[in-house]
């Protein structure tokens, strides 16, 4: 924002709070990333990485884990996979289970530990958003509590990832009818994102036109492939939506 607008926003925020309240400026690359209260519990990227490494070592899986993605910006994300836990969903089409560990100092001021499935043939990732299941931790209270919570969430998220892998294996036997209607019903996607999904569906199926019906496995793969065109934070959202679509169809079945 232009400097005068920055000042106007800061003055407004200051006027909205009691004179005795304190605030801390969180900096990134010498710029203010966030303004937080005294209740904020910091766990910056370096400390978060140390926490993750210690937890992986404690649970005996540090040397089994591989990093498959790192993103930094509005949302910081670390994508880990376990090659030792791979499944061939179709002949020659292997997926591995893993974890997404996401943090932010902005509006999404929380740390999330989410199960993820990583499709090796095209580097697609599908996330399962564990809403309300204890894998999301806000930067509030004590930093040691935050470290302990993240550490304990890692094995729990891996257990859930194995459940997602079971759903993923079963997805080849489910059919998505009226593909165009299903795409149009995804209100979480913008119009350009739906167009990307349609293009991804054509690539995934090899059809010149959008098919009337397709197996759930191909439908979800088209979603995760289209997500790679988005910015990192938005890509995570679309991959989580793909996980919801998988659960919705397999769970209903």
RODO-2510 file (C-alpha; in nm, 4 decimals, decimal comma):
residues 253
     n   res          X          Y          Z
     1     x     0,0000     0,0000     0,0000
     2     x     0,1135     0,3613    -0,0470
     3     x     0,2683     0,5112     0,2679
     4     x    -0,0257     0,7478     0,3452
     5     x    -0,2679     0,4549     0,3295
     6     x    -0,0422     0,2463     0,5550
     7     x    -0,0433     0,5268     0,8121
     8     x    -0,4197     0,5632     0,7914
     9     x    -0,4675     0,1916     0,8585
    10     x    -0,2251     0,1872     1,1503
    11     x    -0,3823     0,4951     1,3087
    12     x    -0,7282     0,3406     1,2741
    13     x    -0,6129     0,0157     1,4380
    14     x    -0,4450     0,2027     1,7218
    15     x    -0,7587     0,4078     1,7863
    16     x    -0,9695     0,0894     1,8078
    17     x    -0,7712    -0,0511     2,1016
    18     x    -0,7215     0,0537     2,4625
    19     x    -0,4269     0,2799     2,5253
    20     x    -0,2743     0,0227     2,7590
    21     x    -0,2771    -0,2644     2,5076
    22     x     0,0510    -0,3697     2,3476
    23     x     0,1279    -0,4903     1,9956
    24     x     0,4261    -0,6455     1,8208
    25     x     0,5281    -0,5902     1,4615
    26     x     0,6238    -0,9169     1,2875
    27     x     0,8824    -0,8497     1,0161
    28     x     0,9758    -1,0444     0,7046
    29     x     1,2505    -0,9205     0,4723
    30     x     1,2511    -0,5863     0,6568
    31     x     0,8786    -0,5370     0,5915
    32     x     0,5923    -0,5611     0,8384
    33     x     0,4221    -0,8965     0,7831
    34     x     0,1705    -0,8760     1,0673
    35     x     0,0699    -0,6836     1,3796
    36     x     0,0038    -0,9198     1,6709
    37     x    -0,1045    -0,8860     2,0326
    38     x     0,0730    -1,0039     2,3456
    39     x    -0,1159    -1,3346     2,3237
    40     x     0,0739    -1,4293     2,0072
    41     x     0,3000    -1,7344     2,0423
    42     x     0,5767    -1,7214     1,7805
    43     x     0,7050    -2,0300     1,6029
    44     x     0,9077    -1,8994     1,3116
    45     x     1,0200    -2,1144     1,0160
    46     x     1,3604    -2,2025     1,1633
    47     x     1,2088    -2,3128     1,4955
    48     x     0,9272    -2,4935     1,3143
    49     x     1,1784    -2,6900     1,1037
    50     x     1,3701    -2,7864     1,4174
    51     x     1,0443    -2,9006     1,5780
    52     x     0,9527    -3,1124     1,2752
    53     x     1,2993    -3,2671     1,2521
    54     x     1,3015    -3,3564     1,6225
    55     x     0,9548    -3,5118     1,5981
    56     x     1,0451    -3,7184     1,2905
    57     x     1,3591    -3,8387     1,4666
    58     x     1,1700    -3,9216     1,7858
    59     x     0,9152    -4,1301     1,5975
    60     x     1,1876    -4,3103     1,4005
    61     x     1,0950    -4,1898     1,0508
    62     x     1,3423    -3,9060     0,9879
    63     x     1,5522    -4,1065     0,7415
    64     x     1,2403    -4,2384     0,5623
    65     x     1,1041    -3,8922     0,4805
    66     x     1,1730    -3,6956     0,1617
    67     x     1,0939    -3,3296     0,0952
    68     x     0,8865    -3,2893    -0,2223
    69     x     0,7916    -2,9225    -0,2023
    70     x     0,8744    -2,5967    -0,0252
    71     x     0,6777    -2,2736    -0,0677
    72     x     0,7218    -1,9372     0,0992
    73     x     0,5040    -1,6271     0,0888
    74     x     0,1566    -1,5536     0,2175
    75     x     0,1605    -1,9158     0,3330
    76     x     0,4738    -2,1198     0,4081
    77     x     0,4431    -2,4877     0,3206
    78     x     0,6626    -2,7948     0,3608
    79     x     0,5530    -3,1109     0,1773
    80     x     0,6948    -3,4399     0,3075
    81     x     0,6391    -3,7876     0,1604
    82     x     0,7308    -4,1389     0,2719
    83     x     0,8590    -4,3474    -0,0225
    84     x     0,8412    -4,6546     0,2022
    85     x     0,4607    -4,6220     0,2055
    86     x     0,3835    -4,6229    -0,1665
    87     x     0,0915    -4,7925    -0,3403
    88     x     0,0437    -4,8675    -0,7108
    89     x    -0,3145    -4,7477    -0,7605
    90     x    -0,2975    -4,8540    -1,1259
    91     x    -0,0144    -5,0486    -1,2961
    92     x     0,2841    -4,8149    -1,3091
    93     x     0,0875    -4,5347    -1,1374
    94     x     0,2309    -4,5061    -0,7858
    95     x     0,1234    -4,2747    -0,5047
    96     x     0,2955    -4,2145    -0,1718
    97     x     0,1469    -4,0881     0,1497
    98     x     0,2854    -3,7893     0,3317
    99     x     0,2212    -3,4671     0,5193
   100     x     0,1762    -3,0992     0,4464
   101     x     0,2939    -2,8696     0,7259
   102     x     0,1745    -2,5146     0,6698
   103     x     0,2285    -2,1948     0,8628
   104     x     0,1709    -1,8225     0,8183
   105     x     0,2215    -1,4904     0,9919
   106     x    -0,0642    -1,3303     0,7994
   107     x    -0,4417    -1,3738     0,8113
   108     x    -0,4061    -1,7540     0,8344
   109     x    -0,2069    -1,7248     1,1543
   110     x    -0,1954    -2,0930     1,2458
   111     x     0,0082    -2,4072     1,1863
   112     x    -0,1668    -2,6896     1,0032
   113     x    -0,0569    -3,0525     0,9758
   114     x    -0,2529    -3,2214     0,6960
   115     x    -0,2404    -3,5696     0,5403
   116     x    -0,1406    -3,5662     0,1741
   117     x    -0,1202    -3,8170    -0,1116
   118     x     0,1605    -3,7603    -0,3639
   119     x     0,1181    -3,9062    -0,7132
   120     x     0,4679    -3,9770    -0,8438
   121     x     0,3954    -3,9925    -1,2170
   122     x     0,2981    -3,6253    -1,2384
   123     x     0,3962    -3,4768    -0,8983
   124     x     0,0335    -3,4033    -0,8103
   125     x    -0,0580    -3,3607    -0,4467
   126     x    -0,3975    -3,4186    -0,2860
   127     x    -0,4621    -3,2903     0,0635
   128     x    -0,7195    -3,3894     0,3183
   129     x    -0,8323    -3,0883     0,5192
   130     x    -0,8815    -3,2110     0,8752
   131     x    -1,1245    -2,9499     0,9957
   132     x    -1,1921    -2,9706     1,3674
   133     x    -0,9761    -3,2810     1,4123
   134     x    -0,6977    -3,1233     1,6182
   135     x    -0,4391    -3,0741     1,3412
   136     x    -0,4652    -2,6948     1,3354
   137     x    -0,2924    -2,4878     1,6012
   138     x    -0,3216    -2,1123     1,6412
   139     x    -0,0286    -1,8935     1,7445
   140     x    -0,1819    -1,8255     2,0853
   141     x    -0,0456    -1,8862     2,4339
   142     x     0,2903    -2,0519     2,4801
   143     x     0,5449    -2,1399     2,2119
   144     x     0,6435    -2,4629     2,3918
   145     x     0,2786    -2,5747     2,3842
   146     x     0,2727    -2,5038     2,0118
   147     x     0,5882    -2,7116     1,9542
   148     x     0,4469    -3,0046     2,1516
   149     x     0,1164    -2,9891     1,9636
   150     x     0,2861    -2,9938     1,6231
   151     x     0,5104    -3,2840     1,7295
   152     x     0,2187    -3,4942     1,8511
   153     x     0,0115    -3,4176     1,5416
   154     x     0,2654    -3,5711     1,3022
   155     x     0,2025    -3,9424     1,3821
   156     x    -0,1723    -3,8800     1,4094
   157     x    -0,1790    -3,7158     1,0656
   158     x     0,0115    -4,0121     0,9189
   159     x    -0,2561    -4,2471     1,0509
   160     x    -0,5180    -4,0358     0,8729
   161     x    -0,3025    -4,0336     0,5589
   162     x    -0,3197    -4,4131     0,5504
   163     x    -0,6977    -4,3849     0,5608
   164     x    -0,6877    -4,1416     0,2685
   165     x    -0,4659    -4,3856     0,0777
   166     x    -0,7327    -4,6541     0,1257
   167     x    -0,9948    -4,4176    -0,0187
   168     x    -0,7564    -4,3354    -0,3016
   169     x    -0,7188    -4,7057    -0,3913
   170     x    -1,0961    -4,7440    -0,3961
   171     x    -1,1518    -4,4364    -0,6144
   172     x    -1,0813    -4,6324    -0,9346
   173     x    -1,4091    -4,8232    -0,8860
   174     x    -1,6303    -4,5123    -0,8439
   175     x    -1,7773    -4,3202    -1,1348
   176     x    -1,8493    -3,9472    -1,1554
   177     x    -2,1593    -3,8943    -1,3688
   178     x    -2,2344    -3,5768    -1,5660
   179     x    -1,8809    -3,4417    -1,5419
   180     x    -1,9698    -3,0912    -1,6642
   181     x    -2,2372    -3,0533    -1,3975
   182     x    -1,9967    -3,1757    -1,1311
   183     x    -1,7385    -2,9167    -1,2356
   184     x    -1,9987    -2,6387    -1,2446
   185     x    -2,1110    -2,7321    -0,8919
   186     x    -1,7664    -2,6663    -0,7435
   187     x    -1,8492    -2,3202    -0,6117
   188     x    -1,5115    -2,2910    -0,4401
   189     x    -1,3447    -2,2596    -0,7827
   190     x    -1,3350    -1,9437    -0,9914
   191     x    -1,4391    -1,9509    -1,3571
   192     x    -1,0739    -1,9589    -1,4818
   193     x    -1,0004    -2,2415    -1,2347
   194     x    -1,2951    -2,4393    -1,3682
   195     x    -1,1637    -2,3893    -1,7216
   196     x    -0,8246    -2,5195    -1,6055
   197     x    -0,9993    -2,8193    -1,4534
   198     x    -1,1785    -2,8913    -1,7804
   199     x    -0,8467    -2,8741    -1,9671
   200     x    -0,6902    -3,1026    -1,7081
   201     x    -0,9765    -3,3484    -1,7523
   202     x    -0,9107    -3,3665    -2,1268
   203     x    -0,5412    -3,4342    -2,0637
   204     x    -0,6141    -3,6923    -1,7957
   205     x    -0,8680    -3,8863    -2,0009
   206     x    -0,7171    -3,8312    -2,3457
   207     x    -1,0611    -3,7357    -2,4837
   208     x    -1,1033    -3,4548    -2,7384
   209     x    -1,4187    -3,3392    -2,5561
   210     x    -1,5301    -3,3439    -2,1949
   211     x    -1,6684    -3,6951    -2,1256
   212     x    -2,0131    -3,7566    -1,9828
   213     x    -1,8722    -3,9703    -1,7031
   214     x    -1,5276    -4,0599    -1,5736
   215     x    -1,3833    -4,2623    -1,2878
   216     x    -1,3328    -4,0711    -0,9634
   217     x    -0,9571    -4,1348    -0,9748
   218     x    -0,9231    -3,9447    -1,3036
   219     x    -1,1547    -3,6662    -1,1875
   220     x    -0,9516    -3,5999    -0,8732
   221     x    -0,6223    -3,6264    -1,0617
   222     x    -0,7459    -3,3615    -1,3062
   223     x    -0,8249    -3,1333    -1,0100
   224     x    -0,4825    -3,1743    -0,8517
   225     x    -0,3113    -3,1241    -1,1893
   226     x    -0,5019    -2,7995    -1,2474
   227     x    -0,3967    -2,6786    -0,9010
   228     x    -0,0327    -2,6613    -1,0124
   229     x    -0,1137    -2,3523    -1,2223
   230     x    -0,2197    -2,1588    -0,9111
   231     x    -0,0145    -1,9607    -0,6589
   232     x     0,1124    -2,1793    -0,3700
   233     x    -0,1537    -2,0743    -0,1181
   234     x    -0,4332    -2,1240    -0,3700
   235     x    -0,2837    -2,4532    -0,4871
   236     x    -0,3165    -2,5870    -0,1334
   237     x    -0,6822    -2,4821    -0,1264
   238     x    -0,7597    -2,6617    -0,4536
   239     x    -0,5722    -2,9741    -0,3451
   240     x    -0,7756    -2,9758    -0,0238
   241     x    -1,0930    -2,9419    -0,2298
   242     x    -0,9826    -3,2461    -0,4327
   243     x    -0,9509    -3,4360    -0,1052
   244     x    -1,3029    -3,3324    -0,0095
   245     x    -1,4374    -3,4534    -0,3451
   246     x    -1,2668    -3,7901    -0,2913
   247     x    -1,4088    -3,8301     0,0593
   248     x    -1,7547    -3,7150    -0,0493
   249     x    -1,7847    -3,9786    -0,3228
   250     x    -1,6109    -4,2711    -0,1538
   251     x    -1,7755    -4,1985     0,1802
   252     x    -2,1175    -4,1866     0,0182
   253     x    -2,0437    -4,5181    -0,1528
***
